[in-house]
Amino acid sequence: MSAAEPPVLDNRGLEPPQPFMRTLEVLDGWGPGPHRLTIINDREPLFLYPELEERGLRWTVDARPEGVYITIYTPD
């Protein structure tokens, strides 16, 4: 059985702080349990990282020509 792809939140084309606010809105809706979300931004969201850290979340960053992909997940 393969793992399902995480949902994707495409924030490209939005002006700050919209990508930040959209991402937090999704994270605020998370209840208990394992979660995973991939966001795509035009630029690296440096202000998001301290917020993720404060929430105890982990993330990976993958910079690509078409955008910065960040996968956010709850710790195991």
PyMOL Python script that loads the backbone (N, CA, C, O; Angstrom):
from pymol import cmd

cmd.read_pdbstr("""\
ATOM      1  N   MET A   1       0.841  -1.163   0.000  1.00  0.00           N
ATOM      2  CA  MET A   1       0.000   0.000   0.000  1.00  0.00           C
ATOM      3  C   MET A   1       0.897   1.241   0.000  1.00  0.00           C
ATOM      4  O   MET A   1       1.803   1.338   0.828  1.00  0.00           O
ATOM      5  N   SER A   2       0.663   2.192  -0.914  1.00  0.00           N
ATOM      6  CA  SER A   2       1.477   3.409  -0.949  1.00  0.00           C
ATOM      7  C   SER A   2       0.791   4.510  -0.160  1.00  0.00           C
ATOM      8  O   SER A   2      -0.434   4.542  -0.039  1.00  0.00           O
ATOM      9  N   ALA A   3       1.605   5.410   0.375  1.00  0.00           N
ATOM     10  CA  ALA A   3       1.072   6.525   1.151  1.00  0.00           C
ATOM     11  C   ALA A   3       0.393   7.509   0.211  1.00  0.00           C
ATOM     12  O   ALA A   3       0.867   7.746  -0.901  1.00  0.00           O
ATOM     13  N   ALA A   4      -0.710   8.075   0.658  1.00  0.00           N
ATOM     14  CA  ALA A   4      -1.430   9.053  -0.140  1.00  0.00           C
ATOM     15  C   ALA A   4      -0.633  10.350  -0.203  1.00  0.00           C
ATOM     16  O   ALA A   4       0.056  10.720   0.747  1.00  0.00           O
ATOM     17  N   GLU A   5      -0.741  11.030  -1.336  1.00  0.00           N
ATOM     18  CA  GLU A   5      -0.091  12.325  -1.474  1.00  0.00           C
ATOM     19  C   GLU A   5      -0.773  13.326  -0.552  1.00  0.00           C
ATOM     20  O   GLU A   5      -1.997  13.310  -0.420  1.00  0.00           O
ATOM     21  N   PRO A   6       0.009  14.202   0.093  1.00  0.00           N
ATOM     22  CA  PRO A   6      -0.606  15.193   0.979  1.00  0.00           C
ATOM     23  C   PRO A   6      -1.381  16.221   0.169  1.00  0.00           C
ATOM     24  O   PRO A   6      -1.066  16.454  -0.998  1.00  0.00           O
ATOM     25  N   PRO A   7      -2.399  16.843   0.778  1.00  0.00           N
ATOM     26  CA  PRO A   7      -3.105  17.906   0.079  1.00  0.00           C
ATOM     27  C   PRO A   7      -2.138  19.045  -0.250  1.00  0.00           C
ATOM     28  O   PRO A   7      -1.136  19.233   0.439  1.00  0.00           O
ATOM     29  N   VAL A   8      -2.444  19.800  -1.306  1.00  0.00           N
ATOM     30  CA  VAL A   8      -1.573  20.880  -1.755  1.00  0.00           C
ATOM     31  C   VAL A   8      -2.324  22.205  -1.671  1.00  0.00           C
ATOM     32  O   VAL A   8      -3.463  22.318  -2.124  1.00  0.00           O
ATOM     33  N   LEU A   9      -1.669  23.201  -1.084  1.00  0.00           N
ATOM     34  CA  LEU A   9      -2.194  24.557  -1.009  1.00  0.00           C
ATOM     35  C   LEU A   9      -1.292  25.420  -1.884  1.00  0.00           C
ATOM     36  O   LEU A   9      -0.146  25.689  -1.527  1.00  0.00           O
ATOM     37  N   ASP A  10      -1.810  25.849  -3.025  1.00  0.00           N
ATOM     38  CA  ASP A  10      -1.023  26.622  -3.985  1.00  0.00           C
ATOM     39  C   ASP A  10      -1.195  28.110  -3.694  1.00  0.00           C
ATOM     40  O   ASP A  10      -2.251  28.684  -3.959  1.00  0.00           O
ATOM     41  N   ASN A  11      -0.153  28.724  -3.151  1.00  0.00           N
ATOM     42  CA  ASN A  11      -0.173  30.140  -2.782  1.00  0.00           C
ATOM     43  C   ASN A  11       0.519  31.029  -3.812  1.00  0.00           C
ATOM     44  O   ASN A  11       0.714  32.218  -3.561  1.00  0.00           O
ATOM     45  N   ARG A  12       0.889  30.482  -4.952  1.00  0.00           N
ATOM     46  CA  ARG A  12       1.588  31.287  -5.953  1.00  0.00           C
ATOM     47  C   ARG A  12       0.676  32.381  -6.483  1.00  0.00           C
ATOM     48  O   ARG A  12      -0.528  32.186  -6.648  1.00  0.00           O
ATOM     49  N   GLY A  13       1.275  33.537  -6.745  1.00  0.00           N
ATOM     50  CA  GLY A  13       0.530  34.657  -7.299  1.00  0.00           C
ATOM     51  C   GLY A  13      -0.143  35.536  -6.259  1.00  0.00           C
ATOM     52  O   GLY A  13      -0.734  36.560  -6.602  1.00  0.00           O
ATOM     53  N   LEU A  14      -0.061  35.151  -5.001  1.00  0.00           N
ATOM     54  CA  LEU A  14      -0.684  35.944  -3.936  1.00  0.00           C
ATOM     55  C   LEU A  14       0.342  36.889  -3.313  1.00  0.00           C
ATOM     56  O   LEU A  14       1.519  36.553  -3.192  1.00  0.00           O
ATOM     57  N   GLU A  15      -0.115  38.059  -2.925  1.00  0.00           N
ATOM     58  CA  GLU A  15       0.747  39.033  -2.268  1.00  0.00           C
ATOM     59  C   GLU A  15       0.794  38.756  -0.769  1.00  0.00           C
ATOM     60  O   GLU A  15      -0.203  38.334  -0.184  1.00  0.00           O
ATOM     61  N   PRO A  16       1.948  38.992  -0.144  1.00  0.00           N
ATOM     62  CA  PRO A  16       2.026  38.851   1.310  1.00  0.00           C
ATOM     63  C   PRO A  16       1.049  39.823   1.972  1.00  0.00           C
ATOM     64  O   PRO A  16       0.881  40.940   1.483  1.00  0.00           O
ATOM     65  N   PRO A  17       0.419  39.439   3.040  1.00  0.00           N
ATOM     66  CA  PRO A  17       0.614  38.239   3.849  1.00  0.00           C
ATOM     67  C   PRO A  17      -0.353  37.108   3.507  1.00  0.00           C
ATOM     68  O   PRO A  17      -0.499  36.170   4.291  1.00  0.00           O
ATOM     69  N   GLN A  18      -1.016  37.177   2.351  1.00  0.00           N
ATOM     70  CA  GLN A  18      -2.026  36.161   2.024  1.00  0.00           C
ATOM     71  C   GLN A  18      -1.516  34.728   2.086  1.00  0.00           C
ATOM     72  O   GLN A  18      -2.203  33.888   2.666  1.00  0.00           O
ATOM     73  N   PRO A  19      -0.338  34.388   1.516  1.00  0.00           N
ATOM     74  CA  PRO A  19       0.120  32.994   1.620  1.00  0.00           C
ATOM     75  C   PRO A  19       0.293  32.546   3.070  1.00  0.00           C
ATOM     76  O   PRO A  19      -0.076  31.426   3.424  1.00  0.00           O
ATOM     77  N   PHE A  20       0.849  33.410   3.899  1.00  0.00           N
ATOM     78  CA  PHE A  20       1.044  33.114   5.316  1.00  0.00           C
ATOM     79  C   PHE A  20      -0.298  32.871   5.997  1.00  0.00           C
ATOM     80  O   PHE A  20      -0.462  31.890   6.723  1.00  0.00           O
ATOM     81  N   MET A  21      -1.251  33.757   5.764  1.00  0.00           N
ATOM     82  CA  MET A  21      -2.563  33.650   6.409  1.00  0.00           C
ATOM     83  C   MET A  21      -3.321  32.406   5.932  1.00  0.00           C
ATOM     84  O   MET A  21      -3.952  31.725   6.740  1.00  0.00           O
ATOM     85  N   ARG A  22      -3.266  32.108   4.650  1.00  0.00           N
ATOM     86  CA  ARG A  22      -3.940  30.906   4.120  1.00  0.00           C
ATOM     87  C   ARG A  22      -3.363  29.641   4.739  1.00  0.00           C
ATOM     88  O   ARG A  22      -4.099  28.717   5.087  1.00  0.00           O
ATOM     89  N   THR A  23      -2.042  29.608   4.874  1.00  0.00           N
ATOM     90  CA  THR A  23      -1.396  28.433   5.457  1.00  0.00           C
ATOM     91  C   THR A  23      -1.806  28.271   6.915  1.00  0.00           C
ATOM     92  O   THR A  23      -2.139  27.167   7.345  1.00  0.00           O
ATOM     93  N   LEU A  24      -1.786  29.364   7.680  1.00  0.00           N
ATOM     94  CA  LEU A  24      -2.181  29.279   9.092  1.00  0.00           C
ATOM     95  C   LEU A  24      -3.638  28.862   9.240  1.00  0.00           C
ATOM     96  O   LEU A  24      -3.987  28.152  10.183  1.00  0.00           O
ATOM     97  N   GLU A  25      -4.482  29.293   8.325  1.00  0.00           N
ATOM     98  CA  GLU A  25      -5.898  28.907   8.376  1.00  0.00           C
ATOM     99  C   GLU A  25      -6.056  27.389   8.271  1.00  0.00           C
ATOM    100  O   GLU A  25      -6.861  26.792   8.986  1.00  0.00           O
ATOM    101  N   VAL A  26      -5.291  26.776   7.385  1.00  0.00           N
ATOM    102  CA  VAL A  26      -5.334  25.315   7.252  1.00  0.00           C
ATOM    103  C   VAL A  26      -4.797  24.656   8.520  1.00  0.00           C
ATOM    104  O   VAL A  26      -5.405  23.723   9.045  1.00  0.00           O
ATOM    105  N   LEU A  27      -3.665  25.140   9.006  1.00  0.00           N
ATOM    106  CA  LEU A  27      -3.063  24.547  10.201  1.00  0.00           C
ATOM    107  C   LEU A  27      -3.963  24.700  11.416  1.00  0.00           C
ATOM    108  O   LEU A  27      -4.018  23.803  12.257  1.00  0.00           O
ATOM    109  N   ASP A  28      -4.670  25.821  11.524  1.00  0.00           N
ATOM    110  CA  ASP A  28      -5.587  26.038  12.649  1.00  0.00           C
ATOM    111  C   ASP A  28      -6.739  25.045  12.648  1.00  0.00           C
ATOM    112  O   ASP A  28      -7.330  24.781  13.696  1.00  0.00           O
ATOM    113  N   GLY A  29      -7.062  24.495  11.491  1.00  0.00           N
ATOM    114  CA  GLY A  29      -8.142  23.519  11.390  1.00  0.00           C
ATOM    115  C   GLY A  29      -7.731  22.097  11.717  1.00  0.00           C
ATOM    116  O   GLY A  29      -8.575  21.202  11.766  1.00  0.00           O
ATOM    117  N   TRP A  30      -6.439  21.878  11.942  1.00  0.00           N
ATOM    118  CA  TRP A  30      -5.964  20.532  12.249  1.00  0.00           C
ATOM    119  C   TRP A  30      -6.348  20.153  13.666  1.00  0.00           C
ATOM    120  O   TRP A  30      -6.107  20.910  14.606  1.00  0.00           O
ATOM    121  N   GLY A  31      -6.940  18.995  13.816  1.00  0.00           N
ATOM    122  CA  GLY A  31      -7.195  18.426  15.128  1.00  0.00           C
ATOM    123  C   GLY A  31      -6.078  17.456  15.455  1.00  0.00           C
ATOM    124  O   GLY A  31      -5.021  17.479  14.824  1.00  0.00           O
ATOM    125  N   PRO A  32      -6.314  16.598  16.447  1.00  0.00           N
ATOM    126  CA  PRO A  32      -5.284  15.603  16.775  1.00  0.00           C
ATOM    127  C   PRO A  32      -5.121  14.583  15.648  1.00  0.00           C
ATOM    128  O   PRO A  32      -6.013  14.388  14.823  1.00  0.00           O
ATOM    129  N   GLY A  33      -3.994  13.963  15.644  1.00  0.00           N
ATOM    130  CA  GLY A  33      -3.740  12.933  14.646  1.00  0.00           C
ATOM    131  C   GLY A  33      -2.639  13.342  13.694  1.00  0.00           C
ATOM    132  O   GLY A  33      -2.196  14.490  13.710  1.00  0.00           O
ATOM    133  N   PRO A  34      -2.198  12.421  12.872  1.00  0.00           N
ATOM    134  CA  PRO A  34      -1.148  12.753  11.916  1.00  0.00           C
ATOM    135  C   PRO A  34      -1.712  13.618  10.786  1.00  0.00           C
ATOM    136  O   PRO A  34      -2.811  13.373  10.289  1.00  0.00           O
ATOM    137  N   HIS A  35      -0.951  14.618  10.398  1.00  0.00           N
ATOM    138  CA  HIS A  35      -1.344  15.504   9.307  1.00  0.00           C
ATOM    139  C   HIS A  35      -0.143  15.782   8.428  1.00  0.00           C
ATOM    140  O   HIS A  35       1.007  15.683   8.856  1.00  0.00           O
ATOM    141  N   ARG A  36      -0.442  16.136   7.177  1.00  0.00           N
ATOM    142  CA  ARG A  36       0.600  16.486   6.222  1.00  0.00           C
ATOM    143  C   ARG A  36      -0.031  17.443   5.216  1.00  0.00           C
ATOM    144  O   ARG A  36      -1.160  17.235   4.772  1.00  0.00           O
ATOM    145  N   LEU A  37       0.702  18.486   4.862  1.00  0.00           N
ATOM    146  CA  LEU A  37       0.233  19.484   3.905  1.00  0.00           C
ATOM    147  C   LEU A  37       1.423  19.973   3.107  1.00  0.00           C
ATOM    148  O   LEU A  37       2.478  20.254   3.674  1.00  0.00           O
ATOM    149  N   THR A  38       1.265  20.078   1.795  1.00  0.00           N
ATOM    150  CA  THR A  38       2.286  20.688   0.961  1.00  0.00           C
ATOM    151  C   THR A  38       1.771  22.042   0.505  1.00  0.00           C
ATOM    152  O   THR A  38       0.657  22.152  -0.007  1.00  0.00           O
ATOM    153  N   ILE A  39       2.590  23.074   0.694  1.00  0.00           N
ATOM    154  CA  ILE A  39       2.245  24.399   0.188  1.00  0.00           C
ATOM    155  C   ILE A  39       3.248  24.765  -0.905  1.00  0.00           C
ATOM    156  O   ILE A  39       4.406  24.348  -0.874  1.00  0.00           O
ATOM    157  N   ILE A  40       2.777  25.552  -1.868  1.00  0.00           N
ATOM    158  CA  ILE A  40       3.645  26.043  -2.934  1.00  0.00           C
ATOM    159  C   ILE A  40       3.588  27.560  -2.881  1.00  0.00           C
ATOM    160  O   ILE A  40       2.511  28.153  -2.948  1.00  0.00           O
ATOM    161  N   ASN A  41       4.735  28.172  -2.763  1.00  0.00           N
ATOM    162  CA  ASN A  41       4.840  29.624  -2.704  1.00  0.00           C
ATOM    163  C   ASN A  41       5.771  30.121  -3.800  1.00  0.00           C
ATOM    164  O   ASN A  41       6.612  29.376  -4.303  1.00  0.00           O
ATOM    165  N   ASP A  42       5.607  31.400  -4.167  1.00  0.00           N
ATOM    166  CA  ASP A  42       6.522  32.024  -5.126  1.00  0.00           C
ATOM    167  C   ASP A  42       7.890  32.272  -4.515  1.00  0.00           C
ATOM    168  O   ASP A  42       8.905  32.280  -5.211  1.00  0.00           O
ATOM    169  N   ARG A  43       7.901  32.472  -3.216  1.00  0.00           N
ATOM    170  CA  ARG A  43       9.142  32.777  -2.500  1.00  0.00           C
ATOM    171  C   ARG A  43       9.165  31.990  -1.199  1.00  0.00           C
ATOM    172  O   ARG A  43       8.135  31.505  -0.733  1.00  0.00           O
ATOM    173  N   GLU A  44      10.324  31.872  -0.636  1.00  0.00           N
ATOM    174  CA  GLU A  44      10.434  31.137   0.627  1.00  0.00           C
ATOM    175  C   GLU A  44       9.768  31.942   1.749  1.00  0.00           C
ATOM    176  O   GLU A  44      10.090  33.115   1.940  1.00  0.00           O
ATOM    177  N   PRO A  45       8.841  31.324   2.494  1.00  0.00           N
ATOM    178  CA  PRO A  45       8.094  32.036   3.541  1.00  0.00           C
ATOM    179  C   PRO A  45       8.849  32.056   4.876  1.00  0.00           C
ATOM    180  O   PRO A  45       8.531  31.300   5.794  1.00  0.00           O
ATOM    181  N   LEU A  46       9.828  32.913   4.961  1.00  0.00           N
ATOM    182  CA  LEU A  46      10.700  32.940   6.136  1.00  0.00           C
ATOM    183  C   LEU A  46       9.951  33.202   7.438  1.00  0.00           C
ATOM    184  O   LEU A  46      10.353  32.705   8.490  1.00  0.00           O
ATOM    185  N   PHE A  47       8.866  33.978   7.383  1.00  0.00           N
ATOM    186  CA  PHE A  47       8.103  34.269   8.600  1.00  0.00           C
ATOM    187  C   PHE A  47       7.255  33.081   9.053  1.00  0.00           C
ATOM    188  O   PHE A  47       6.773  33.061  10.186  1.00  0.00           O
ATOM    189  N   LEU A  48       7.072  32.102   8.185  1.00  0.00           N
ATOM    190  CA  LEU A  48       6.269  30.925   8.530  1.00  0.00           C
ATOM    191  C   LEU A  48       7.042  29.973   9.441  1.00  0.00           C
ATOM    192  O   LEU A  48       6.445  29.337  10.309  1.00  0.00           O
ATOM    193  N   TYR A  49       8.341  29.868   9.259  1.00  0.00           N
ATOM    194  CA  TYR A  49       9.124  28.877   9.988  1.00  0.00           C
ATOM    195  C   TYR A  49       9.031  29.023  11.516  1.00  0.00           C
ATOM    196  O   TYR A  49       8.854  28.016  12.200  1.00  0.00           O
ATOM    197  N   PRO A  50       9.144  30.238  12.075  1.00  0.00           N
ATOM    198  CA  PRO A  50       8.997  30.354  13.532  1.00  0.00           C
ATOM    199  C   PRO A  50       7.607  29.935  14.009  1.00  0.00           C
ATOM    200  O   PRO A  50       7.468  29.377  15.097  1.00  0.00           O
ATOM    201  N   GLU A  51       6.590  30.196  13.210  1.00  0.00           N
ATOM    202  CA  GLU A  51       5.225  29.795  13.566  1.00  0.00           C
ATOM    203  C   GLU A  51       5.108  28.276  13.585  1.00  0.00           C
ATOM    204  O   GLU A  51       4.479  27.716  14.483  1.00  0.00           O
ATOM    205  N   LEU A  52       5.703  27.609  12.610  1.00  0.00           N
ATOM    206  CA  LEU A  52       5.677  26.146  12.570  1.00  0.00           C
ATOM    207  C   LEU A  52       6.414  25.570  13.765  1.00  0.00           C
ATOM    208  O   LEU A  52       5.961  24.612  14.392  1.00  0.00           O
ATOM    209  N   GLU A  53       7.551  26.164  14.069  1.00  0.00           N
ATOM    210  CA  GLU A  53       8.350  25.701  15.212  1.00  0.00           C
ATOM    211  C   GLU A  53       7.562  25.853  16.515  1.00  0.00           C
ATOM    212  O   GLU A  53       7.566  24.959  17.361  1.00  0.00           O
ATOM    213  N   GLU A  54       6.894  26.981  16.664  1.00  0.00           N
ATOM    214  CA  GLU A  54       6.097  27.233  17.868  1.00  0.00           C
ATOM    215  C   GLU A  54       4.976  26.208  18.026  1.00  0.00           C
ATOM    216  O   GLU A  54       4.613  25.849  19.146  1.00  0.00           O
ATOM    217  N   ARG A  55       4.439  25.745  16.921  1.00  0.00           N
ATOM    218  CA  ARG A  55       3.358  24.753  16.942  1.00  0.00           C
ATOM    219  C   ARG A  55       3.880  23.330  17.069  1.00  0.00           C
ATOM    220  O   ARG A  55       3.086  22.394  17.158  1.00  0.00           O
ATOM    221  N   GLY A  56       5.190  23.145  17.078  1.00  0.00           N
ATOM    222  CA  GLY A  56       5.767  21.813  17.201  1.00  0.00           C
ATOM    223  C   GLY A  56       5.692  21.006  15.925  1.00  0.00           C
ATOM    224  O   GLY A  56       5.751  19.777  15.962  1.00  0.00           O
ATOM    225  N   LEU A  57       5.563  21.686  14.785  1.00  0.00           N
ATOM    226  CA  LEU A  57       5.467  21.005  13.496  1.00  0.00           C
ATOM    227  C   LEU A  57       6.845  20.887  12.869  1.00  0.00           C
ATOM    228  O   LEU A  57       7.778  21.601  13.234  1.00  0.00           O
ATOM    229  N   ARG A  58       6.949  19.981  11.927  1.00  0.00           N
ATOM    230  CA  ARG A  58       8.183  19.784  11.171  1.00  0.00           C
ATOM    231  C   ARG A  58       7.888  20.117   9.721  1.00  0.00           C
ATOM    232  O   ARG A  58       6.729  20.165   9.308  1.00  0.00           O
ATOM    233  N   TRP A  59       8.949  20.348   8.945  1.00  0.00           N
ATOM    234  CA  TRP A  59       8.749  20.687   7.553  1.00  0.00           C
ATOM    235  C   TRP A  59       9.999  20.383   6.743  1.00  0.00           C
ATOM    236  O   TRP A  59      11.105  20.289   7.275  1.00  0.00           O
ATOM    237  N   THR A  60       9.791  20.232   5.451  1.00  0.00           N
ATOM    238  CA  THR A  60      10.883  20.101   4.498  1.00  0.00           C
ATOM    239  C   THR A  60      10.680  21.158   3.424  1.00  0.00           C
ATOM    240  O   THR A  60       9.550  21.557   3.142  1.00  0.00           O
ATOM    241  N   VAL A  61      11.765  21.605   2.832  1.00  0.00           N
ATOM    242  CA  VAL A  61      11.721  22.637   1.798  1.00  0.00           C
ATOM    243  C   VAL A  61      12.353  22.088   0.532  1.00  0.00           C
ATOM    244  O   VAL A  61      13.422  21.478   0.572  1.00  0.00           O
ATOM    245  N   ASP A  62      11.686  22.310  -0.589  1.00  0.00           N
ATOM    246  CA  ASP A  62      12.184  21.882  -1.890  1.00  0.00           C
ATOM    247  C   ASP A  62      12.011  23.054  -2.857  1.00  0.00           C
ATOM    248  O   ASP A  62      10.907  23.301  -3.342  1.00  0.00           O
ATOM    249  N   ALA A  63      13.099  23.776  -3.137  1.00  0.00           N
ATOM    250  CA  ALA A  63      13.046  24.913  -4.061  1.00  0.00           C
ATOM    251  C   ALA A  63      13.141  24.394  -5.496  1.00  0.00           C
ATOM    252  O   ALA A  63      14.082  23.687  -5.857  1.00  0.00           O
ATOM    253  N   ARG A  64      12.156  24.757  -6.295  1.00  0.00           N
ATOM    254  CA  ARG A  64      12.103  24.350  -7.695  1.00  0.00           C
ATOM    255  C   ARG A  64      11.911  25.585  -8.563  1.00  0.00           C
ATOM    256  O   ARG A  64      11.532  26.637  -8.048  1.00  0.00           O
ATOM    257  N   PRO A  65      12.159  25.489  -9.848  1.00  0.00           N
ATOM    258  CA  PRO A  65      11.975  26.658 -10.719  1.00  0.00           C
ATOM    259  C   PRO A  65      10.541  27.206 -10.695  1.00  0.00           C
ATOM    260  O   PRO A  65      10.332  28.410 -10.845  1.00  0.00           O
ATOM    261  N   GLU A  66       9.575  26.336 -10.510  1.00  0.00           N
ATOM    262  CA  GLU A  66       8.173  26.779 -10.538  1.00  0.00           C
ATOM    263  C   GLU A  66       7.653  27.239  -9.178  1.00  0.00           C
ATOM    264  O   GLU A  66       6.506  27.675  -9.076  1.00  0.00           O
ATOM    265  N   GLY A  67       8.466  27.151  -8.144  1.00  0.00           N
ATOM    266  CA  GLY A  67       8.045  27.615  -6.821  1.00  0.00           C
ATOM    267  C   GLY A  67       8.771  26.887  -5.714  1.00  0.00           C
ATOM    268  O   GLY A  67       9.514  25.935  -5.948  1.00  0.00           O
ATOM    269  N   VAL A  68       8.538  27.359  -4.501  1.00  0.00           N
ATOM    270  CA  VAL A  68       9.114  26.736  -3.316  1.00  0.00           C
ATOM    271  C   VAL A  68       8.061  25.814  -2.721  1.00  0.00           C
ATOM    272  O   VAL A  68       6.990  26.266  -2.316  1.00  0.00           O
ATOM    273  N   TYR A  69       8.363  24.534  -2.671  1.00  0.00           N
ATOM    274  CA  TYR A  69       7.446  23.535  -2.131  1.00  0.00           C
ATOM    275  C   TYR A  69       7.845  23.247  -0.687  1.00  0.00           C
ATOM    276  O   TYR A  69       8.998  22.918  -0.407  1.00  0.00           O
ATOM    277  N   ILE A  70       6.902  23.370   0.209  1.00  0.00           N
ATOM    278  CA  ILE A  70       7.169  23.099   1.623  1.00  0.00           C
ATOM    279  C   ILE A  70       6.136  22.085   2.095  1.00  0.00           C
ATOM    280  O   ILE A  70       4.931  22.318   1.992  1.00  0.00           O
ATOM    281  N   THR A  71       6.612  20.970   2.607  1.00  0.00           N
ATOM    282  CA  THR A  71       5.715  19.968   3.175  1.00  0.00           C
ATOM    283  C   THR A  71       5.784  20.104   4.686  1.00  0.00           C
ATOM    284  O   THR A  71       6.848  19.992   5.294  1.00  0.00           O
ATOM    285  N   ILE A  72       4.621  20.349   5.277  1.00  0.00           N
ATOM    286  CA  ILE A  72       4.482  20.533   6.724  1.00  0.00           C
ATOM    287  C   ILE A  72       3.823  19.265   7.266  1.00  0.00           C
ATOM    288  O   ILE A  72       2.881  18.747   6.667  1.00  0.00           O
ATOM    289  N   TYR A  73       4.315  18.772   8.390  1.00  0.00           N
ATOM    290  CA  TYR A  73       3.722  17.561   8.947  1.00  0.00           C
ATOM    291  C   TYR A  73       3.844  17.555  10.454  1.00  0.00           C
ATOM    292  O   TYR A  73       4.698  18.221  11.039  1.00  0.00           O
ATOM    293  N   THR A  74       2.962  16.782  11.064  1.00  0.00           N
ATOM    294  CA  THR A  74       3.012  16.607  12.505  1.00  0.00           C
ATOM    295  C   THR A  74       4.099  15.582  12.810  1.00  0.00           C
ATOM    296  O   THR A  74       4.311  14.649  12.036  1.00  0.00           O
ATOM    297  N   PRO A  75       4.783  15.752  13.931  1.00  0.00           N
ATOM    298  CA  PRO A  75       5.837  14.794  14.269  1.00  0.00           C
ATOM    299  C   PRO A  75       5.254  13.408  14.543  1.00  0.00           C
ATOM    300  O   PRO A  75       4.095  13.271  14.936  1.00  0.00           O
ATOM    301  N   ASP A  76       6.066  12.405  14.330  1.00  0.00           N
ATOM    302  CA  ASP A  76       5.642  11.008  14.588  1.00  0.00           C
ATOM    303  C   ASP A  76       5.564  10.757  16.072  1.00  0.00           C
ATOM    304  O   ASP A  76       5.227   9.651  16.495  1.00  0.00           O
TER     305      ASP A  76
END
""", "prot")
cmd.dss("prot")
cmd.show_as("cartoon", "prot")
cmd.util.cbc("prot")
cmd.orient("prot")
